[in-house]
Amino acid sequence: MKHAKKIFLVLFLTISSKLLLAGEADLVLPDLNSVVFHGINGRALLIGGLLLCVAGMLFGLFQYLQIKKIKIHSSMGDVSE
């Protein structure tokens, strides 16, 4: 009886997980041109967000390059690497 409960539990969890989990391919996305958020077209909002991400990456790269140029004490350099 103990083994039957364990087998049933394993089968139930296996089957239910397949039914409950959906992949990214199952998502239905609306047409971005038809969506408006506070008066901004969905596609324009997406492009604006992507540009903001690129600007943040460029800022981070610029800061990294500036910090890398700074002379440091040799013992601090040994600790950081």
C-alpha positions in Angstrom: 0.0 0.0 0.0 2.9 2.4 0.8 4.5 1.8 -2.6 1.2 2.3 -4.4 0.7 5.7 -2.8 4.3 6.7 -3.8 3.8 5.5 -7.4 0.5 7.4 -7.6 2.0 10.5 -6.2 4.9 10.4 -8.7 2.5 9.8 -11.6 0.2 12.5 -10.5 3.1 15.1 -10.2 4.5 14.1 -13.5 1.2 14.4 -15.4 0.0 17.5 -13.6 3.4 19.3 -14.1 3.1 18.7 -17.9 -0.4 20.2 -17.9 0.3 23.2 -15.7 3.6 24.3 -17.1 3.5 26.3 -20.3 6.5 27.3 -22.4 7.3 30.6 -23.9 6.0 29.3 -27.3 2.5 29.1 -25.8 2.3 32.8 -24.9 0.0 34.9 -27.0 1.3 38.4 -27.5 -0.9 41.2 -28.8 0.0 43.3 -31.8 2.1 46.1 -30.3 0.7 48.7 -32.7 -2.8 48.1 -31.3 -1.8 48.6 -27.7 -1.7 52.1 -26.2 -0.3 52.8 -22.7 -0.8 56.3 -21.4 -1.0 57.6 -24.9 2.2 55.9 -26.1 2.1 53.3 -28.8 3.2 49.8 -27.6 5.9 49.5 -30.3 7.3 53.0 -29.5 7.3 52.1 -25.8 9.2 48.9 -26.5 11.8 50.7 -28.7 12.2 53.4 -26.1 12.9 50.8 -23.4 15.4 49.1 -25.6 17.2 52.4 -26.3 17.2 53.1 -22.6 18.9 49.7 -21.9 21.5 50.4 -24.6 22.2 53.8 -23.1 22.6 52.1 -19.7 25.0 49.6 -21.1 27.1 52.3 -22.8 27.2 54.3 -19.6 28.4 51.3 -17.7 31.1 50.6 -20.3 32.2 54.2 -20.2 32.4 54.1 -16.4 34.3 50.8 -16.5 36.9 52.2 -18.9 37.4 55.3 -16.9 37.9 53.3 -13.7 40.3 50.9 -15.4 42.5 53.9 -16.4 43.0 55.0 -12.7 46.4 54.1 -11.2 46.2 52.0 -8.1 48.6 50.7 -5.5 50.1 47.4 -6.4 48.8 45.7 -3.2 45.2 46.8 -4.1 45.7 45.4 -7.6 46.8 42.1 -6.2 43.7 41.9 -4.0 41.3 42.8 -6.8 42.5 40.0 -9.1 
